[in-house]
């Protein structure tokens, strides 16, 4: 069951992860990241955070983050011009894992059943 605190924290963490992902791609790779690509990366991570926040799927919280991170990154990985398909999926899994971990353990906003 979703509640406002969890949704807000997970969404803000998604935006932060998106900014970190964009900056990592900008400064640590030789990829040409246009403003449209940067916006899509940030928005994608924010959407992953939002879905983590609203989901009430009753599974282990870390598995929850991993699955939503993978599924949420599929549109960017399939359509995106950023990097390879599997690289994008793996980063989606990592960011989903981190968003869920921080939301649940650091900010104490676990899913309510």
OpenMM code with the backbone's topology and positions (N, CA, C; nanometers):
from openmm import Vec3, app, unit

residues = "UNK UNK UNK UNK UNK UNK UNK UNK UNK UNK UNK UNK UNK UNK UNK UNK UNK UNK UNK UNK UNK UNK UNK UNK UNK UNK UNK UNK UNK UNK UNK UNK UNK UNK UNK UNK UNK UNK UNK UNK UNK UNK UNK UNK UNK UNK UNK UNK UNK UNK UNK UNK UNK UNK UNK UNK UNK UNK UNK UNK UNK UNK UNK UNK UNK UNK UNK UNK UNK UNK UNK UNK UNK UNK UNK UNK UNK UNK UNK UNK UNK UNK UNK UNK UNK UNK UNK UNK UNK UNK UNK UNK UNK UNK UNK UNK UNK UNK UNK UNK UNK UNK UNK UNK UNK UNK UNK UNK UNK UNK UNK UNK UNK".split()
positions = [
    Vec3(0.0840, -0.1175, 0.0000),
    Vec3(0.0000, 0.0000, 0.0000),
    Vec3(0.0883, 0.1236, 0.0000),
    Vec3(0.0626, 0.2139, -0.0889),
    Vec3(0.1436, 0.3344, -0.1017),
    Vec3(0.0970, 0.4399, -0.0023),
    Vec3(0.1895, 0.5220, 0.0389),
    Vec3(0.1542, 0.6388, 0.1174),
    Vec3(0.2465, 0.7522, 0.0756),
    Vec3(0.2030, 0.8737, 0.1033),
    Vec3(0.2657, 0.9924, 0.0465),
    Vec3(0.4146, 1.0027, 0.0773),
    Vec3(0.4551, 0.9770, 0.1994),
    Vec3(0.5967, 0.9892, 0.2355),
    Vec3(0.6827, 0.8985, 0.1488),
    Vec3(0.6413, 0.7744, 0.1326),
    Vec3(0.7185, 0.6784, 0.0529),
    Vec3(0.7243, 0.7206, -0.0935),
    Vec3(0.6116, 0.7637, -0.1476),
    Vec3(0.6069, 0.8046, -0.2882),
    Vec3(0.6988, 0.9244, -0.3113),
    Vec3(0.6923, 1.0239, -0.2238),
    Vec3(0.7765, 1.1429, -0.2397),
    Vec3(0.9246, 1.1104, -0.2256),
    Vec3(0.9601, 1.0331, -0.1258),
    Vec3(1.1015, 0.9987, -0.1051),
    Vec3(1.1552, 0.9189, -0.2230),
    Vec3(1.0824, 0.8189, -0.2665),
    Vec3(1.1295, 0.7358, -0.3780),
    Vec3(1.1400, 0.8172, -0.5070),
    Vec3(1.0459, 0.9074, -0.5308),
    Vec3(1.0501, 0.9890, -0.6518),
    Vec3(1.1676, 1.0863, -0.6484),
    Vec3(1.1897, 1.1513, -0.5355),
    Vec3(1.3037, 1.2433, -0.5231),
    Vec3(1.4343, 1.1665, -0.5369),
    Vec3(1.4423, 1.0495, -0.4760),
    Vec3(1.5626, 0.9671, -0.4929),
    Vec3(1.5814, 0.9266, -0.6389),
    Vec3(1.4726, 0.9000, -0.7092),
    Vec3(1.4809, 0.8697, -0.8516),
    Vec3(1.5380, 0.9865, -0.9304),
    Vec3(1.4957, 1.1082, -0.8979),
    Vec3(1.5493, 1.2270, -0.9657),
    Vec3(1.6982, 1.2423, -0.9353),
    Vec3(1.7358, 1.2232, -0.8088),
    Vec3(1.8772, 1.2319, -0.7708),
    Vec3(1.9589, 1.1258, -0.8447),
    Vec3(1.9079, 1.0040, -0.8505),
    Vec3(1.9776, 0.8967, -0.9234),
    Vec3(1.9877, 0.9296, -1.0716),
    Vec3(1.8842, 0.9894, -1.1273),
    Vec3(1.8883, 1.0299, -1.2678),
    Vec3(1.9951, 1.1337, -1.2934),
    Vec3(2.0069, 1.2300, -1.2042),
    Vec3(2.1107, 1.3329, -1.2189),
    Vec3(2.2489, 1.2704, -1.2061),
    Vec3(2.2660, 1.1811, -1.1093),
    Vec3(2.3951, 1.1126, -1.0938),
    Vec3(2.4282, 1.0273, -1.2158),
    Vec3(2.3280, 0.9594, -1.2700),
    Vec3(2.3476, 0.8766, -1.3893),
    Vec3(2.3876, 0.9628, -1.5089),
    Vec3(2.3189, 1.0738, -1.5259),
    Vec3(2.3501, 1.1667, -1.6355),
    Vec3(2.4918, 1.2221, -1.6203),
    Vec3(2.5281, 1.2675, -1.4994),
    Vec3(2.6623, 1.3224, -1.4780),
    Vec3(2.7694, 1.2160, -1.4961),
    Vec3(2.7403, 1.0937, -1.4518),
    Vec3(2.8350, 0.9847, -1.4729),
    Vec3(2.8594, 0.9582, -1.6206),
    Vec3(2.7517, 0.9584, -1.6977),
    Vec3(2.7657, 0.9398, -1.8420),
    Vec3(2.8370, 1.0555, -1.9089),
    Vec3(2.8130, 1.1743, -1.8595),
    Vec3(2.8721, 1.2943, -1.9186),
    Vec3(3.0223, 1.3040, -1.8920),
    Vec3(3.0640, 1.2739, -1.7702),
    Vec3(3.2032, 1.2951, -1.7324),
    Vec3(3.2916, 1.1710, -1.7372),
    Vec3(3.2318, 1.0524, -1.7359),
    Vec3(3.3137, 0.9319, -1.7294),
    Vec3(3.3042, 0.8436, -1.8530),
    Vec3(3.2315, 0.8874, -1.9535),
    Vec3(3.2270, 0.8136, -2.0798),
    Vec3(3.2507, 0.9113, -2.1936),
    Vec3(3.2679, 0.8578, -2.3103),
    Vec3(3.2869, 0.9435, -2.4267),
    Vec3(3.1576, 0.9611, -2.5062),
    Vec3(3.0442, 0.9275, -2.4425),
    Vec3(2.9151, 0.9408, -2.5096),
    Vec3(2.8792, 1.0877, -2.5258),
    Vec3(2.8152, 1.1179, -2.6350),
    Vec3(2.7626, 1.2518, -2.6591),
    Vec3(2.6214, 1.2565, -2.6014),
    Vec3(2.6053, 1.3239, -2.4892),
    Vec3(2.4754, 1.3301, -2.4234),
    Vec3(2.4114, 1.4653, -2.4535),
    Vec3(2.3082, 1.4598, -2.5346),
    Vec3(2.2340, 1.5804, -2.5700),
    Vec3(2.1378, 1.6160, -2.4561),
    Vec3(2.0840, 1.7376, -2.4573),
    Vec3(1.9854, 1.7720, -2.3546),
    Vec3(1.8642, 1.6780, -2.3542),
    Vec3(1.8229, 1.6307, -2.4688),
    Vec3(1.7099, 1.5377, -2.4753),
    Vec3(1.7442, 1.4047, -2.4090),
    Vec3(1.8644, 1.3561, -2.4310),
    Vec3(1.9077, 1.2310, -2.3680),
    Vec3(1.9202, 1.2505, -2.2175),
    Vec3(1.9761, 1.3633, -2.1752),
    Vec3(1.9887, 1.3916, -2.0317),
    Vec3(1.8512, 1.3948, -1.9658),
    Vec3(1.7564, 1.4614, -2.0303),
    Vec3(1.6205, 1.4693, -1.9753),
    Vec3(1.5563, 1.3312, -1.9688),
    Vec3(1.5784, 1.2495, -2.0701),
    Vec3(1.5176, 1.1156, -2.0694),
    Vec3(1.5787, 1.0282, -1.9608),
    Vec3(1.7071, 1.0423, -1.9349),
    Vec3(1.7718, 0.9652, -1.8282),
    Vec3(1.7151, 1.0057, -1.6925),
    Vec3(1.7081, 1.1358, -1.6676),
    Vec3(1.6574, 1.1846, -1.5391),
    Vec3(1.5104, 1.1463, -1.5216),
    Vec3(1.4310, 1.1654, -1.6255),
    Vec3(1.2892, 1.1314, -1.6178),
    Vec3(1.2698, 0.9812, -1.5978),
    Vec3(1.3492, 0.9004, -1.6646),
    Vec3(1.3377, 0.7555, -1.6488),
    Vec3(1.3635, 0.7128, -1.5052),
    Vec3(1.4682, 0.7649, -1.4450),
    Vec3(1.4991, 0.7290, -1.3060),
    Vec3(1.3923, 0.7823, -1.2106),
    Vec3(1.3376, 0.8998, -1.2399),
    Vec3(1.2293, 0.9539, -1.1571),
    Vec3(1.1054, 0.8654, -1.1657),
    Vec3(1.0758, 0.8159, -1.2846),
    Vec3(0.9604, 0.7266, -1.3019),
    Vec3(0.9834, 0.5950, -1.2279),
    Vec3(1.1050, 0.5432, -1.2326),
    Vec3(1.1366, 0.4220, -1.1568),
    Vec3(1.1130, 0.4475, -1.0080),
    Vec3(1.1600, 0.5604, -0.9585),
    Vec3(1.1375, 0.5944, -0.8184),
    Vec3(0.9903, 0.6059, -0.7854),
    Vec3(0.9145, 0.6711, -0.8726),
    Vec3(0.7711, 0.6859, -0.8511),
    Vec3(0.7023, 0.5500, -0.8459),
    Vec3(0.7339, 0.4618, -0.9400),
    Vec3(0.6735, 0.3291, -0.9410),
    Vec3(0.7132, 0.2470, -0.8184),
    Vec3(0.8365, 0.2617, -0.7735),
    Vec3(0.8773, 0.1947, -0.6504),
    Vec3(0.7937, 0.2470, -0.5344),
    Vec3(0.7710, 0.3782, -0.5338),
    Vec3(0.6939, 0.4390, -0.4253),
    Vec3(0.5485, 0.3975, -0.4225),
    Vec3(0.4857, 0.3833, -0.5387),
    Vec3(0.3424, 0.3517, -0.5410),
    Vec3(0.3132, 0.2023, -0.5405),
    Vec3(0.4122, 0.1220, -0.5727),
    Vec3(0.3880, -0.0221, -0.5824),
    Vec3(0.3633, -0.0828, -0.4452),
    Vec3(0.2677, -0.1691, -0.4394),
    Vec3(0.2388, -0.2421, -0.3174),
    Vec3(0.2657, -0.3906, -0.3319),
    Vec3(0.3482, -0.4242, -0.4297),
    Vec3(0.3791, -0.5634, -0.4570),
    Vec3(0.4462, -0.6255, -0.3355),
    Vec3(0.3925, -0.7321, -0.2844),
    Vec3(0.4378, -0.7915, -0.1594),
    Vec3(0.5482, -0.8945, -0.1846),
    Vec3(0.6681, -0.8445, -0.2158),
    Vec3(0.7866, -0.9295, -0.2295),
    Vec3(0.8992, -0.8637, -0.1507),
    Vec3(1.0114, -0.9303, -0.1382),
    Vec3(1.1260, -0.8737, -0.0666),
    Vec3(1.1594, -0.7378, -0.1257),
    Vec3(1.1862, -0.6410, -0.0400),
    Vec3(1.2009, -0.5035, -0.0863),
    Vec3(1.3155, -0.4848, -0.1860),
    Vec3(1.4265, -0.5539, -0.1712),
    Vec3(1.5361, -0.5372, -0.2664),
    Vec3(1.5034, -0.5991, -0.4024),
    Vec3(1.4380, -0.7135, -0.4013),
    Vec3(1.3928, -0.7742, -0.5262),
    Vec3(1.2915, -0.6824, -0.5946),
    Vec3(1.2082, -0.6188, -0.5146),
    Vec3(1.1103, -0.5229, -0.5634),
    Vec3(1.1798, -0.4117, -0.6429),
    Vec3(1.2851, -0.3529, -0.5854),
    Vec3(1.3592, -0.2463, -0.6522),
    Vec3(1.4277, -0.2933, -0.7796),
    Vec3(1.4839, -0.4131, -0.7744),
    Vec3(1.5535, -0.4685, -0.8909),
    Vec3(1.4564, -0.4908, -1.0068),
    Vec3(1.3428, -0.5513, -0.9782),
    Vec3(1.2467, -0.5810, -1.0852),
    Vec3(1.1886, -0.4529, -1.1442),
    Vec3(1.1490, -0.3594, -1.0586),
    Vec3(1.0932, -0.2342, -1.1109),
    Vec3(1.2002, -0.1548, -1.1851),
    Vec3(1.3249, -0.1581, -1.1367),
    Vec3(1.4337, -0.0910, -1.2080),
    Vec3(1.4552, -0.1490, -1.3473),
    Vec3(1.4506, -0.2816, -1.3584),
    Vec3(1.4693, -0.3466, -1.4890),
    Vec3(1.3535, -0.3165, -1.5830),
    Vec3(1.2314, -0.3311, -1.5333),
    Vec3(1.1139, -0.3069, -1.6175),
    Vec3(1.1039, -0.1591, -1.6562),
    Vec3(1.1316, -0.0723, -1.5603),
    Vec3(1.1226, 0.0710, -1.5866),
    Vec3(1.2255, 0.1210, -1.6861),
    Vec3(1.3376, 0.0525, -1.6974),
    Vec3(1.4427, 0.0942, -1.7893),
    Vec3(1.4235, 0.0387, -1.9304),
    Vec3(1.3353, -0.0583, -1.9461),
    Vec3(1.3144, -0.1183, -2.0784),
    Vec3(1.2861, -0.0155, -2.1887),
    Vec3(1.1960, 0.0812, -2.1684),
    Vec3(1.1725, 0.1774, -2.2775),
    Vec3(1.2975, 0.2553, -2.3165),
    Vec3(1.3763, 0.2958, -2.2189),
    Vec3(1.4991, 0.3695, -2.2480),
    Vec3(1.6010, 0.2795, -2.3164),
    Vec3(1.6080, 0.1545, -2.2739),
    Vec3(1.7051, 0.0611, -2.3313),
    Vec3(1.6691, 0.0231, -2.4746),
    Vec3(1.5408, 0.0048, -2.5014),
    Vec3(1.4976, -0.0348, -2.6355),
    Vec3(1.5061, 0.0820, -2.7323),
    Vec3(1.4556, 0.1955, -2.6898),
    Vec3(1.4474, 0.3105, -2.7790),
    Vec3(1.5718, 0.3974, -2.7723),
    Vec3(1.6370, 0.3968, -2.6567),
    Vec3(1.7441, 0.4918, -2.6306),
    Vec3(1.8620, 0.4819, -2.7253),
    Vec3(1.9250, 0.5944, -2.7436),
    Vec3(2.0435, 0.6046, -2.8271),
    Vec3(2.1658, 0.6251, -2.7381),
    Vec3(2.1540, 0.5851, -2.6130),
    Vec3(2.2555, 0.6180, -2.5144),
    Vec3(2.3674, 0.5146, -2.5111),
    Vec3(2.3339, 0.3909, -2.4945),
    Vec3(2.4338, 0.2868, -2.4757),
    Vec3(2.3719, 0.1543, -2.5162),
    Vec3(2.4389, 0.0477, -2.4865),
    Vec3(2.3870, -0.0833, -2.5196),
    Vec3(2.2665, -0.1219, -2.4363),
    Vec3(2.1861, -0.2102, -2.4901),
    Vec3(2.0634, -0.2549, -2.4248),
    Vec3(2.0921, -0.3106, -2.2855),
    Vec3(2.1853, -0.4049, -2.2760),
    Vec3(2.2119, -0.4707, -2.1491),
    Vec3(2.2770, -0.3759, -2.0491),
    Vec3(2.3586, -0.2843, -2.0957),
    Vec3(2.4182, -0.1852, -2.0066),
    Vec3(2.3100, -0.0998, -1.9428),
    Vec3(2.2137, -0.0567, -2.0219),
    Vec3(2.1050, 0.0251, -1.9689),
    Vec3(2.0210, -0.0536, -1.8689),
    Vec3(1.9916, -0.1787, -1.8992),
    Vec3(1.9125, -0.2613, -1.8074),
    Vec3(1.9876, -0.2812, -1.6759),
    Vec3(2.1159, -0.3083, -1.6835),
    Vec3(2.1947, -0.3289, -1.5618),
    Vec3(2.1966, -0.2019, -1.4766),
    Vec3(2.2123, -0.0868, -1.5403),
    Vec3(2.2090, 0.0372, -1.4632),
    Vec3(2.0698, 0.0632, -1.4056),
    Vec3(1.9655, 0.0275, -1.4771),
    Vec3(1.8304, 0.0391, -1.4227),
    Vec3(1.8112, -0.0482, -1.2998),
    Vec3(1.8663, -0.1693, -1.3052),
    Vec3(1.8601, -0.2600, -1.1907),
    Vec3(1.9348, -0.2005, -1.0720),
    Vec3(2.0535, -0.1477, -1.0970),
    Vec3(2.1331, -0.0886, -0.9886),
    Vec3(2.0610, 0.0302, -0.9263),
    Vec3(2.0096, 0.1211, -1.0102),
    Vec3(1.9415, 0.2393, -0.9569),
    Vec3(1.8123, 0.2000, -0.8863),
    Vec3(1.7379, 0.1045, -0.9391),
    Vec3(1.6169, 0.0571, -0.8718),
    Vec3(1.6484, -0.0030, -0.7357),
    Vec3(1.7539, -0.0821, -0.7300),
    Vec3(1.8004, -0.1408, -0.6048),
    Vec3(1.8341, -0.0314, -0.5037),
    Vec3(1.9109, 0.0697, -0.5478),
    Vec3(1.9522, 0.1769, -0.4576),
    Vec3(1.8348, 0.2630, -0.4116),
    Vec3(1.7435, 0.2940, -0.5021),
    Vec3(1.6263, 0.3734, -0.4648),
    Vec3(1.5462, 0.2997, -0.3576),
    Vec3(1.5212, 0.1724, -0.3797),
    Vec3(1.4442, 0.0938, -0.2823),
    Vec3(1.5193, 0.0805, -0.1508),
    Vec3(1.6478, 0.0544, -0.1558),
    Vec3(1.7282, 0.0404, -0.0346),
    Vec3(1.7241, 0.1681, 0.0490),
    Vec3(1.7501, 0.2822, -0.0139),
    Vec3(1.7509, 0.4090, 0.0589),
    Vec3(1.6116, 0.4450, 0.1098),
    Vec3(1.5100, 0.4222, 0.0263),
    Vec3(1.3735, 0.4539, 0.0683),
    Vec3(1.3332, 0.3712, 0.1895),
    Vec3(1.3629, 0.2426, 0.1863),
    Vec3(1.3182, 0.1513, 0.2918),
    Vec3(1.4040, 0.1597, 0.4173),
    Vec3(1.5347, 0.1585, 0.4029),
    Vec3(1.6227, 0.1465, 0.5194),
    Vec3(1.6736, 0.2821, 0.5707),
    Vec3(1.7176, 0.3698, 0.4837),
    Vec3(1.7746, 0.4971, 0.5286),
    Vec3(1.6640, 0.5930, 0.5714),
    Vec3(1.5585, 0.6043, 0.4900),
    Vec3(1.4496, 0.6976, 0.5191),
    Vec3(1.3324, 0.6314, 0.5908),
    Vec3(1.3453, 0.5037, 0.6232),
    Vec3(1.2460, 0.4310, 0.7024),
    Vec3(1.1043, 0.4437, 0.6459),
    Vec3(1.0924, 0.4233, 0.5156),
    Vec3(0.9610, 0.4315, 0.4483),
    Vec3(0.9314, 0.3014, 0.3762),
    Vec3(0.9259, 0.1950, 0.4522),
    Vec3(0.8975, 0.0644, 0.3938),
    Vec3(0.7530, 0.0584, 0.3451),
    Vec3(0.7260, -0.0385, 0.2576),
    Vec3(0.5897, -0.0615, 0.2108),
    Vec3(0.5028, -0.1014, 0.3280),
    Vec3(0.3814, -0.0535, 0.3282),
    Vec3(0.2846, -0.0953, 0.4296),
    Vec3(0.1990, -0.2063, 0.3704),
    Vec3(0.1677, -0.3054, 0.4524),
    Vec3(0.0834, -0.4138, 0.4016),
    Vec3(-0.0559, -0.4044, 0.4546),
] * unit.nanometer
topology = app.Topology()
chain = topology.addChain("A")
for resn in residues:
    res = topology.addResidue(resn, chain)
    for name in ("N", "CA", "C"):
        topology.addAtom(name, app.Element.getBySymbol(name[0]), res)
